[in-house]
Amino acid sequence: MKRVSHKGGRVIIIGASLAGSIAAVELAQAGALVTLIDKENFPRRKPCGEGLSARGQAELDAAGCSLRDLPCSYRPLEGYRIFHGSRSLDIPDRAGLVGVPRKELDAALLSRVARFSTVDVILGTKASVLEVRPGRCRVRAGDHEFVGDALIVADGATSPTLRSLGQTAPVPRNARLGTSSVWRSVSGELMSKVHTVLVPGGEIYLTPLTNGLVNVSALGRLSLIQPFAQERALRVRMDALSEMIGVSLEPVSPPLSCGSIHATYRCSHINGAFVVGDACETFDPCAGFGMAHALITGRLAAQCVVTEIDPSRAVHTYAVERERRIRDVRGFARITSATMTSGVGRLSLPFLVSSGLAARVSESIHAADRGDVIRSFVSLIGGRRSRSLPEVLEN
Ligand SMILES: Cc1cc2nc3c(=O)[nH]c(=O)nc-3n(C[C@H](O)[C@H](O)[C@H](O)COP(=O)(O)OP(=O)(O)OC[C@H]3O[C@@H](n4cnc5c(N)ncnc54)[C@H](O)[C@@H]3O)c2cc1C
C-alpha cells in the first residue's frame, strides 16, 4: 500500500456529493489541502426530489458557487400544489425554490472543486477509515492510504463510515421508503410548482425541471413504492397522475430506490471526525430540506476546521452551532411530515389550513438569514433532538 502524507493541514473528506463537495470548496478557499473521495464516478444519478430551497441556494452563493454560475440547469418554482382527493391547496414559496437535476448539480459542484490545485479528487473508489482521533486520521481508498489532520464524513444516509465506527441507527418497523425517476411531458406543460399528490400509503411529488423534464419521486409505504419497480404498474399509476395534472408524461430514466427515508439523527461528530449532511441527520424528504442541510453542515464543518486550532474544540463548536442552525428545519420537517403522512394531518390540510398561513410558515423556514417569530416558534415546538440515540460517542 502506498502511503500519502502531507505537511500542513490536510483534510480528508469521504463522500463527494453536496455536503462533501461544498466542504471541499470552503476548505480550499481557506488554503487547506483536501483529499475528496467518492465511491461513484460523476456524473451519477441519485434518488432525490430535486427541489432545492432558498436556504440551500444561499449556502451555494456564500461558497461562491451560485447556481447561475454553475454548469447546470435549474428552474425557478412558485411553490407547491397539494392534491388530496378532489381538492387541492396552493402554498406559494416566495423564498425562491428551484427544481435542479442532482446529476447536473452534483457534477457541477464537483467540477468547481476540481479547479483548486490543492484538492485531490479520487472518484470510483470506496474509502474506509483505518484510524481516527482528534487531529489525526488515516483513510484507505483503493491501494492508497491517506493521512490527514481532520476527517469529514459525508457519505450519506447509509454512512458506511459511521457503521464501521460502530454507530448505527435503528430502522423503525413502519419505515417509509423512497424512489425517484425522471419523466418528460409530451403534451401540456407542468405549472412551475411542485405537485404533491397525497395517495393511500404515501405521497407522489412532481418537480418541474427545465426542458419539459419532470422529477417524479414517491415517499411512503412499500405498497406505494413497490409498483415503481414494475413497469406495467408504474404506467397505470403515471397515467392516472397525468390525468389529474393535465400533462401527459413519458419515462426518461428508470426509478432509483433508496430504502428507508425516516428521520434520524446519528451523530454530528465521532472520535474527532466531523459528520455532515445525511450521514449526520436525515429529515423525511417530504420537507424538502435534505440538500439545504447537507450544504449548511458541509460549509459549517469546513469553517470549524479552519478557524478552531484545537481539534476537539472544533468538533464541539460544530456540534453546537449545527444544532442551533437547524432546529427550525427539524421542527418544520416534523410538522410537515405529521401533516402529510397522518390521516388527521391530511384531512386538516385542504380543509383547515389556510394557504396564507402555510405560505408564511414555509417562507419563514425556507428563506435564508431570517430570524422571525415563526422560525423561533417552529424551533421551539418541534426542533428538539430526539434523545433516543446514543450521544455518548460525541462526548
Ligand atoms: C426519494 C428522495 C427524495 C428527496 N427529495 C429531496 C428534495 O426534493 N429536496 C431536498 O433538499 N432533499 C431531498 N432529498 C434528500 C437529499 O437527497 C439528501 O438529503 C442529500 O442528497 C444529502 O446529501 P449528502 O451530501 O449528505 O449525501 P449523499 O447525496 O447521499 O451523498 C453521499 C455520497 O457519499 C458517497 N459514498 C458513500 N459511501 C462511500 C464510501 N465508502 N467511500 C466513498 N464515498 C462514499 C456516495 O457515493 C455519495 O456520493 C430526497 C431524498 C430522497 C431519498
Ligand as a Chemical Component Dictionary entry (heavy atoms), coordinates in Angstrom:
data_LIG
# 
_chem_comp.id                   LIG 
_chem_comp.type                 NON-POLYMER 
_chem_comp.pdbx_formal_charge   0 
_chem_comp.three_letter_code    LIG 
# 
loop_
_chem_comp_atom.comp_id 
_chem_comp_atom.atom_id 
_chem_comp_atom.alt_atom_id 
_chem_comp_atom.type_symbol 
_chem_comp_atom.charge 
_chem_comp_atom.model_Cartn_x 
_chem_comp_atom.model_Cartn_y 
_chem_comp_atom.model_Cartn_z 
_chem_comp_atom.pdbx_ordinal 
LIG C1  C1  C 0 -36.599 9.969  -2.580 1  
LIG C2  C2  C 0 -35.868 11.176 -2.051 2  
LIG C3  C3  C 0 -36.335 12.444 -2.355 3  
LIG C4  C4  C 0 -35.653 13.574 -1.871 4  
LIG N1  N1  N 0 -36.089 14.813 -2.215 5  
LIG C5  C5  C 0 -35.421 15.910 -1.795 6  
LIG C6  C6  C 0 -35.803 17.227 -2.229 7  
LIG O1  O1  O 0 -36.707 17.409 -3.041 8  
LIG N2  N2  N 0 -35.117 18.291 -1.728 9  
LIG C7  C7  C 0 -34.061 18.150 -0.869 10 
LIG O2  O2  O 0 -33.474 19.144 -0.467 11 
LIG N3  N3  N 0 -33.655 16.920 -0.474 12 
LIG C8  C8  C 0 -34.297 15.808 -0.924 13 
LIG N4  N4  N 0 -33.864 14.556 -0.554 14 
LIG C9  C9  C 0 -32.713 14.446 0.370  15 
LIG C10 C10 C 0 -31.383 14.693 -0.338 16 
LIG O3  O3  O 0 -31.286 13.891 -1.487 17 
LIG C11 C11 C 0 -30.247 14.352 0.635  18 
LIG O4  O4  O 0 -30.509 14.975 1.859  19 
LIG C12 C12 C 0 -28.883 14.838 0.121  20 
LIG O5  O5  O 0 -28.529 14.185 -1.064 21 
LIG C13 C13 C 0 -27.801 14.590 1.169  22 
LIG O6  O6  O 0 -26.566 14.939 0.636  23 
LIG P1  P1  P 0 -25.220 14.337 1.255  24 
LIG O7  O7  O 0 -24.118 15.022 0.531  25 
LIG O8  O8  O 0 -25.267 14.409 2.728  26 
LIG O9  O9  O 0 -25.276 12.774 0.928  27 
LIG P2  P2  P 0 -25.494 11.986 -0.461 28 
LIG O10 O10 O 0 -26.034 12.880 -1.504 29 
LIG O11 O11 O 0 -26.264 10.764 -0.121 30 
LIG O12 O12 O 0 -24.031 11.589 -0.876 31 
LIG C14 C14 C 0 -23.223 10.674 -0.189 32 
LIG C15 C15 C 0 -22.024 10.374 -1.078 33 
LIG O13 O13 O 0 -21.133 9.518  -0.367 34 
LIG C16 C16 C 0 -20.620 8.571  -1.281 35 
LIG N5  N5  N 0 -20.161 7.407  -0.504 36 
LIG C17 C17 C 0 -20.896 6.555  0.244  37 
LIG N6  N6  N 0 -20.108 5.636  0.817  38 
LIG C18 C18 C 0 -18.844 5.918  0.425  39 
LIG C19 C19 C 0 -17.567 5.324  0.700  40 
LIG N7  N7  N 0 -17.417 4.263  1.492  41 
LIG N8  N8  N 0 -16.478 5.873  0.144  42 
LIG C20 C20 C 0 -16.578 6.960  -0.657 43 
LIG N9  N9  N 0 -17.764 7.555  -0.951 44 
LIG C21 C21 C 0 -18.864 7.046  -0.402 45 
LIG C22 C22 C 0 -21.800 8.268  -2.201 46 
LIG O14 O14 O 0 -21.377 7.721  -3.429 47 
LIG C23 C23 C 0 -22.424 9.653  -2.358 48 
LIG O15 O15 O 0 -21.944 10.360 -3.479 49 
LIG C24 C24 C 0 -34.503 13.414 -1.042 50 
LIG C25 C25 C 0 -34.046 12.137 -0.741 51 
LIG C26 C26 C 0 -34.710 11.035 -1.234 52 
LIG C27 C27 C 0 -34.163 9.680  -0.899 53 
# 
loop_
_chem_comp_bond.comp_id 
_chem_comp_bond.atom_id_1 
_chem_comp_bond.atom_id_2 
_chem_comp_bond.value_order 
_chem_comp_bond.pdbx_ordinal 
LIG C1  C2  SING 1  
LIG C2  C3  SING 2  
LIG C2  C26 DOUB 3  
LIG C3  C4  DOUB 4  
LIG C4  N1  SING 5  
LIG C4  C24 SING 6  
LIG N1  C5  DOUB 7  
LIG C5  C6  SING 8  
LIG C5  C8  SING 9  
LIG C6  O1  DOUB 10 
LIG C6  N2  SING 11 
LIG N2  C7  SING 12 
LIG C7  O2  DOUB 13 
LIG C7  N3  SING 14 
LIG N3  C8  DOUB 15 
LIG C8  N4  SING 16 
LIG N4  C9  SING 17 
LIG N4  C24 SING 18 
LIG C9  C10 SING 19 
LIG C10 O3  SING 20 
LIG C10 C11 SING 21 
LIG C11 O4  SING 22 
LIG C11 C12 SING 23 
LIG C12 O5  SING 24 
LIG C12 C13 SING 25 
LIG C13 O6  SING 26 
LIG O6  P1  SING 27 
LIG P1  O7  DOUB 28 
LIG P1  O8  SING 29 
LIG P1  O9  SING 30 
LIG O9  P2  SING 31 
LIG P2  O10 DOUB 32 
LIG P2  O11 SING 33 
LIG P2  O12 SING 34 
LIG O12 C14 SING 35 
LIG C14 C15 SING 36 
LIG C15 O13 SING 37 
LIG C15 C23 SING 38 
LIG O13 C16 SING 39 
LIG C16 N5  SING 40 
LIG C16 C22 SING 41 
LIG N5  C17 SING 42 
LIG N5  C21 SING 43 
LIG C17 N6  DOUB 44 
LIG N6  C18 SING 45 
LIG C18 C19 SING 46 
LIG C18 C21 DOUB 47 
LIG C19 N7  SING 48 
LIG C19 N8  DOUB 49 
LIG N8  C20 SING 50 
LIG C20 N9  DOUB 51 
LIG N9  C21 SING 52 
LIG C22 O14 SING 53 
LIG C22 C23 SING 54 
LIG C23 O15 SING 55 
LIG C24 C25 DOUB 56 
LIG C25 C26 SING 57 
LIG C26 C27 SING 58 
# 
